[in-house]
């Protein structure tokens, strides 16, 4: 007797990410019921075992687990393209715009960026943003998987006024308020929507808060049993702050105060030494690598290779639009592969299959969701992406003597090849249309508010940006 299920995907070029590689199944099928995968295997076998309410013919489609974008600041989306090609990005890139930002602008940019990412195959969003409760509500409506973090910091909005060597001022009242806001996020959203929405604590970085505040965050994370999502060794600027204040670099300092364990998700580690990267692995810390953002903002390649060689778990993140300029994991996979090949002068470093795993199963493991998502296998949530193999960027499709699906996805695809996105077995995006939200309203709102915001920016603030120089010279 055949088992009745909700959905059966058949005739796919299936890449499950099971095992140590990409887990290819020719003419593969995925059986889904109640939002979970109940079986994976050849189409002819599953067609004999299951009777589905909906059968999806995935002929000429590459079917993969949904992408995990482990670190995003979607609320900066409204500033896309305004802070590139500049040094001192935080001070002179987005800094001049910050005084004019408010939660209405941030939410509009966030929604736009989230749609961009979903349409390019992201199903799990590691969003570290403000206003995070309103963004959580949008994820609830959209139906995507969200791993949300609120900002905790004690530094007031004065970075554009500081000299390069000034130590940041701390305001404990800001720290108390932002910690309480993040705790509210955890209490309100962690585990909601059948665990589709979860929360973490987000100290912005060890340089953005006092030792007392850092310790309080760690205590609360332990009490709530949630991970800590934090920028660590983000840049030379952070190192200068830490050495100036404590006489220690970030990673040794965090080790000394008991922060380095498997509850910490360390973002960037751009300024970490190879030895410090290996120490993070030894302590069980996971890493998020944001190649596009750090490449554009810092012109650097973080030490992910020694981290991986030491056995660490690393995820990929798109960071934010005014740095990286997009929120697409296909872009992150390509840049991660290319930048490391260039850095090490070795074309065999970071092969396509490896960065695909970092964007799926290894990314899920790094952020603590490896038991739920990241691969297509029995018992996991049905977060699934369909890639149209008839797209020009995926042609020709070659299966022997080797398959070219994965190299083409990483090095040739642009995101538009994604033709269907499912989360928890529910289709959220198909053939260019979002099925749970109104795309046109969201884009129109973002455009109108972006115009309003940029018209409010004072000439005095704008003139310190690199963009002002380019505009004056007629280069933009």
C-alpha positions, 0 to 999 in steps of 0.5 A: 500500500502506498503512503500518502504524503503532501508533495513528491518532487521527481525527476530532479538532478538532485544534490542532497549534500549528504556525506562528504560531498554534494550527494548527487542522485540522478533522476532523484526524488524527494518525498515531503509531508507536514513540512518535513522530508520523509524520503530521498532517492531515485524517482522510480523507487519513490513513485512506487512508495508514495501517493502525493497531493502534489507531484512536482516534475523537476525535469531539467532542474537542479534541486538543492537544499536552500542556502543559509545566509548566516550573517546579514544586516538587511536593515541597511538595504536602503543604503545600497550603493552609497558606501562603496569604494571608500576607506573607513567604511563605518565612519565615512561610508555609512556613518554620515547617513546614520543620523538620518536613519530611522526604523521606518527606513530600516524596515523598508530596506530590510524587506527589499533585501529579504526578497532579493535573497529569497528569490536567489535561493536563500531560505535561512536568514541570519539577520542581525538588524533593527527593528528586529521585532518588526523584521521578525513579523515580516519573516513570519508572514513571508514564511522564510526561516529566520535566525534573528539577532538584535544589536547590543552595544554601548557606543553612541552614534558618534563614530563619524565625529571621532578621530581614528585613534580615539577610543570609543565612548561607552554609555551603560544606559545604551547597553542596558536598553539594547540588551533588554531589547535583544532579550525581548526578541528571544522571549517573544520569537525564539522557537516560534512558527514550529522553530522556523524563527529562532533568536540569538544574542548580538553583542556588536563586537568586543570593542563596542561594549564594556567588559561588564556588559560583555559578561552580562550578555554571556550570562544571559545567553547561558541562561536562555540557552541561545547562541551569541552572534558577534563580530570578532576581530572584524578589522584593524580598527577593532584591534586598535580599540582592544589593544588601546583599552585592554592591552590585548587583541580581541580573540585572546581577550575573549578567551580570557573572559570565557567567551570562546566556546561552541555557543559563539558564532564569530563573524569575519575574523578578518584581523585574526592571525592564523594562530588565533583562527586555530584557537577559535576552532580548538574552543569550538567556535564557529565562523561566518565568512563574508567575502564580498563585504570584507573584500569591498570594505576592507580589501582583505581576505579573512583567514578562513583557510587555516580555520577550515584546515584546523577542522572548524565549521564555517558558514557564508554571509552576505553582510549588507548591501551598502558594503557587499552591494547584494544579498545573494549566496551565489555571489558569496560562493563565487567570491569566496572561491575566487578571493582565496584562489588569488590570496593563496595563488592556488587554483585548487583552493576552495573548489566549487563543491566546498563553497556550495557545502559552506552555503548549505550543510556546513553553514547550517551546522555552523549556526546551530541548525545542522540537525534541521536544515542544510541537506536533503535527507529524511527527518529534515525540514523541506527547505528546497531550491530549484535551479533552472538548467535551461538558463543560459548561464547553466548551459550546457548541462554535462553529466559525463565524464564529469558533472558540471552543475556545481561549477556552473552554479558557483562560477556562472550563475547570477541568481535569476536561475532560481525558479522555485523556493520552498521552506517547510515544504511550502512554496514561497517563490515560483517563476518570478513571483512571491506567493506570500507577500506583495513584491510591488508594494514592498519595492515601491515603498523602499524606493519612495523612502530611499528618496526621502531619506537621501533628500534629508542628508545634509551637505555637511554630512555628505561631503565627508564621503568618498561619493561626494568627491566622485560626484564633484568630479563627475565620476558618478 
